[in-house]
């Protein structure tokens, strides 16, 4: 059976990359000063940060059911089945909307929505796994099961450079944000297979990077030890706005983790949905099971 792979732009996969991979991307919508934009279609990384630095009113939204269904309908003219891998349901309601839509008479048994609890670089790895599985001849149902079975086998740590956007999004009270900014506290957040939570807080970026590397090393030794031995573990990095800082972080991390024989597979800018909530100059390191 011919299986199409679809994901959303939270995976970090651009429209251009999608063409090379022969997959489809649902662009995430944004409201900027009341006007709707779509990630990597009418709003790119450069334009987004220009608006952010101008203190524009930027907020996230979710794709319309119509826009997703149109992609599915068009693909089913050429493919027998579809695997759709949206961002984690713990971070957006868009996954639940897609799951409900896939149960309709038109798509039931043809579209398989996978809530495998990932976003950004780990979500991208799920997409690459799905492509590989489809090329091996797996059905959409089989691909969904494999991705769900490994859904919690991913870990992301993100150091935020400013508290402004966490405050704006309601994740911090104004008082806590004011004190944190005064003390120059940098929170390190984590995503352990679902929601964005606090991991720790540090007084400077150097300490933050060290803590993230130490925690990834701990994850490699414990949670992901078997995957490392069987060559099913991959590491990634992501950033907002400043790639050069992330390249420096990559060197530090690979040196510190050299005893495990791991390399950073790829570095991607964080999706604009995540960037809306954490702002510029964030750094992230992640690891995940890879098929």
matplotlib code that plots the C-alpha trace (Angstrom):
import matplotlib.pyplot as plt

x = [0.0, 1.1, 1.4, 1.7, 3.5, 2.1, 3.3, 3.0, 5.6, 6.3, 8.5, 11.0, 10.7, 10.5, 8.3, 11.4, 12.7, 9.3, 9.5, 12.8, 11.5, 8.2, 6.0, 3.4, 3.5, 0.6, 1.8, 1.0, -1.0, -0.2, -2.0, 0.3, -1.5, -4.7, -3.6, -3.2, 0.1, 1.3, 4.7, 7.2, 4.5, 3.7, 5.9, 9.5, 12.0, 13.5, 10.1, 8.9, 11.8, 11.5, 8.0, 9.0, 11.7, 9.1, 7.0, 4.2, 1.3, 2.1, 0.1, -0.2, -3.3, -4.1, -4.7, -8.3, -10.0, -10.7, -7.0, -5.9, -8.8, -7.9, -4.4, -5.7, -8.3, -5.8, -3.3, -5.9, -6.3, -2.7, -2.1, -4.0, -3.3, -1.9, 0.1, -0.3, 2.2, 1.2, 2.8, 2.2, -1.4, 0.1, 1.2, -1.8, -5.4, -4.6, -3.8, -7.2, -8.9, -7.1, -7.9, -11.6, -11.5, -9.8, -12.7, -15.2, -16.6, -14.5, -11.1, -11.7, -9.4, -7.4, -5.9, -3.9, -3.1, -0.1, 0.0, 3.5, 4.1, 6.9, 7.7, 10.6, 13.7, 12.2, 9.0, 11.2, 12.9, 9.4, 8.7, 12.0, 11.2, 7.8, 9.3, 11.7, 9.0, 6.8, 9.7, 10.0, 6.4, 4.8, 1.1, -0.1, -1.5, 1.8, 3.7, 1.3, 1.8, 5.6, 5.6, 3.2, 5.2, 8.2, 6.4, 7.8, 11.4, 12.4, 13.9, 14.3, 16.0, 15.6, 17.4, 15.5, 17.3, 14.4, 11.3, 9.3, 7.4, 6.8, 5.3, 3.2, 1.9, 0.8, 3.4, 5.0, 3.3, 4.5, 6.1, 8.1, 9.1, 10.2, 12.4, 13.8, 14.7, 16.3, 18.4, 19.1, 17.7, 17.6, 15.1, 15.8, 12.7, 12.1, 9.8, 9.6, 7.3, 4.5, 4.2, 6.7, 7.8, 10.4, 13.7, 15.9, 17.0, 20.5, 22.2, 24.1, 24.2, 27.4, 25.9, 22.7, 24.5, 26.5, 23.3, 21.7, 24.7, 24.9, 21.2, 21.5, 24.4, 22.3, 19.5, 21.9, 23.3, 19.8, 16.7, 18.3, 21.2, 19.8, 19.0, 22.6, 24.0, 21.7, 22.4, 18.8, 19.6, 20.1, 21.0, 19.8, 20.0, 17.6, 17.7, 15.8, 17.3, 21.0, 22.5, 26.1, 25.5, 24.0, 27.0, 29.2, 27.0, 27.3, 31.0, 30.8, 28.3, 30.0, 33.3, 31.6, 29.7, 32.5, 32.8, 29.4, 30.4, 27.5, 27.3, 24.6, 22.6, 21.3, 20.6, 17.3, 15.6, 12.8, 9.3, 7.7, 5.0, 7.6, 9.5, 6.3, 6.4, 10.2, 11.5, 14.9, 18.4, 17.1, 19.2, 18.0, 19.5, 17.5, 17.8, 15.3, 14.8, 15.3, 14.1]
y = [0.0, 3.5, 5.5, 9.3, 11.0, 14.3, 16.5, 20.1, 22.9, 22.4, 19.6, 22.2, 20.6, 23.4, 23.3, 23.0, 20.1, 18.5, 18.4, 16.6, 14.1, 13.7, 14.5, 17.2, 19.9, 21.6, 25.2, 26.5, 29.7, 32.8, 36.0, 39.1, 42.3, 40.6, 39.5, 35.7, 34.4, 30.8, 29.4, 29.1, 30.2, 33.9, 34.1, 33.0, 33.0, 36.4, 38.1, 36.5, 37.9, 41.3, 41.4, 40.0, 42.7, 45.4, 44.1, 43.1, 41.2, 37.7, 34.7, 31.1, 29.4, 25.9, 24.9, 24.8, 21.5, 22.5, 23.1, 19.7, 17.9, 19.4, 18.1, 14.6, 14.6, 15.6, 13.0, 10.2, 10.7, 9.3, 7.3, 4.5, 5.7, 8.6, 8.9, 12.3, 13.3, 16.6, 18.3, 16.8, 16.9, 18.2, 21.4, 22.1, 21.1, 20.7, 17.0, 16.3, 18.1, 15.9, 12.7, 13.5, 14.4, 11.1, 9.2, 10.7, 8.5, 10.1, 9.3, 6.4, 3.5, 5.7, 8.5, 7.5, 10.4, 9.7, 11.5, 10.5, 13.3, 15.1, 18.5, 20.2, 18.0, 15.0, 15.3, 15.6, 12.3, 10.6, 11.8, 10.5, 7.2, 7.1, 7.7, 4.8, 2.5, 3.3, 2.6, -0.8, -1.5, -1.0, -0.1, 3.2, 1.2, -0.5, 2.8, 4.4, 1.5, 1.7, 5.5, 5.2, 2.4, 4.7, 8.0, 8.6, 7.8, 11.4, 14.2, 17.9, 20.6, 24.3, 27.2, 30.5, 33.8, 36.1, 35.8, 38.3, 35.7, 33.2, 36.1, 37.2, 33.7, 33.4, 30.8, 33.3, 35.9, 39.5, 39.6, 36.4, 37.6, 41.0, 39.3, 36.8, 39.5, 41.6, 38.6, 37.6, 34.1, 31.9, 29.0, 25.7, 24.0, 20.4, 18.3, 14.7, 13.2, 15.7, 19.1, 22.0, 22.0, 23.6, 21.7, 24.1, 27.8, 29.1, 32.4, 32.4, 30.7, 28.8, 27.1, 26.4, 24.7, 22.6, 21.5, 20.5, 18.5, 16.8, 15.8, 14.5, 12.4, 11.1, 10.2, 8.4, 6.4, 5.5, 5.9, 5.5, 3.2, 0.2, 2.4, 3.7, 0.1, -0.9, 2.3, 3.6, 6.8, 10.2, 13.6, 16.9, 20.7, 23.6, 27.3, 30.5, 33.4, 32.9, 29.9, 30.8, 30.4, 27.0, 25.9, 26.8, 24.8, 21.9, 21.9, 22.0, 19.2, 16.8, 17.2, 16.5, 13.6, 12.1, 9.0, 7.9, 8.0, 10.3, 13.2, 15.9, 14.7, 18.1, 21.6, 23.3, 26.5, 25.9, 26.2, 29.6, 28.1, 27.4, 30.6, 32.6, 31.3, 31.5, 34.3, 34.8, 33.3, 30.1, 26.9, 23.3, 19.9, 16.7, 13.0, 10.4, 6.9, 6.6, 3.6]
z = [0.0, -0.7, 2.6, 2.7, 5.6, 6.9, 9.8, 10.8, 10.8, 14.5, 13.4, 12.1, 8.6, 6.0, 3.0, 0.8, 2.9, 2.7, -1.1, -1.0, 1.6, -0.5, 2.5, 3.3, 5.9, 7.6, 8.2, 11.7, 11.8, 13.8, 14.7, 14.4, 15.5, 14.5, 11.1, 10.3, 9.0, 8.2, 9.2, 6.4, 3.9, 4.7, 7.8, 7.9, 10.8, 9.8, 9.5, 12.8, 14.9, 13.2, 14.5, 17.9, 18.4, 17.4, 20.3, 18.0, 19.5, 18.4, 19.4, 18.3, 16.8, 15.4, 11.8, 10.7, 10.2, 6.6, 5.9, 7.3, 5.6, 2.3, 2.5, 3.4, 0.6, -2.0, -0.8, -0.8, -4.6, -4.9, -1.8, 0.0, 3.5, 5.5, 8.7, 10.2, 13.0, 14.6, 17.6, 21.0, 22.4, 25.6, 23.9, 21.5, 20.9, 17.2, 17.8, 19.4, 16.5, 14.0, 15.9, 15.9, 12.2, 11.3, 12.8, 10.3, 7.6, 4.9, 6.6, 9.0, 8.2, 5.8, 8.0, 11.1, 13.5, 15.7, 19.1, 19.9, 22.3, 20.4, 19.0, 17.1, 16.6, 18.2, 16.2, 13.1, 14.0, 14.3, 10.7, 9.4, 11.2, 9.6, 6.1, 6.7, 7.9, 4.9, 2.6, 4.2, 3.3, 6.7, 6.7, 8.2, 11.2, 11.8, 11.5, 14.1, 16.5, 16.3, 16.8, 19.8, 21.4, 21.5, 22.1, 25.6, 24.5, 24.0, 26.1, 25.5, 27.6, 26.7, 28.3, 28.0, 27.9, 28.7, 31.0, 28.9, 26.8, 29.6, 31.5, 28.5, 28.0, 31.6, 32.6, 35.1, 37.3, 36.7, 40.2, 39.6, 36.2, 37.5, 40.3, 37.8, 35.3, 38.1, 39.2, 35.6, 36.3, 33.2, 33.5, 31.9, 30.8, 29.8, 27.7, 28.8, 26.2, 26.7, 28.3, 28.8, 32.5, 34.6, 35.0, 36.9, 37.0, 36.7, 37.1, 33.7, 30.4, 31.1, 34.1, 32.1, 29.3, 31.7, 33.5, 30.2, 29.1, 32.4, 32.3, 28.7, 29.9, 32.7, 30.3, 28.0, 30.9, 32.3, 30.2, 26.9, 27.6, 25.7, 22.7, 22.7, 22.7, 19.8, 17.8, 18.1, 20.0, 18.3, 19.7, 18.3, 19.1, 18.5, 19.0, 18.6, 16.5, 17.1, 15.3, 16.1, 19.8, 19.2, 17.1, 20.1, 22.3, 19.9, 20.3, 24.1, 24.2, 21.8, 23.7, 27.0, 25.6, 23.6, 25.9, 24.7, 21.0, 20.1, 17.7, 17.2, 14.2, 13.2, 14.5, 13.7, 14.6, 17.1, 15.5, 15.7, 18.0, 20.6, 19.9, 20.7, 24.2, 25.0, 22.8, 21.2, 22.1, 23.6, 23.3, 23.4, 23.4, 22.9, 22.5, 21.3, 20.1, 16.4, 14.4]

ax = plt.figure().add_subplot(projection="3d")
ax.plot(x, y, z, "-o")
ax.set_aspect("equal")
plt.show()
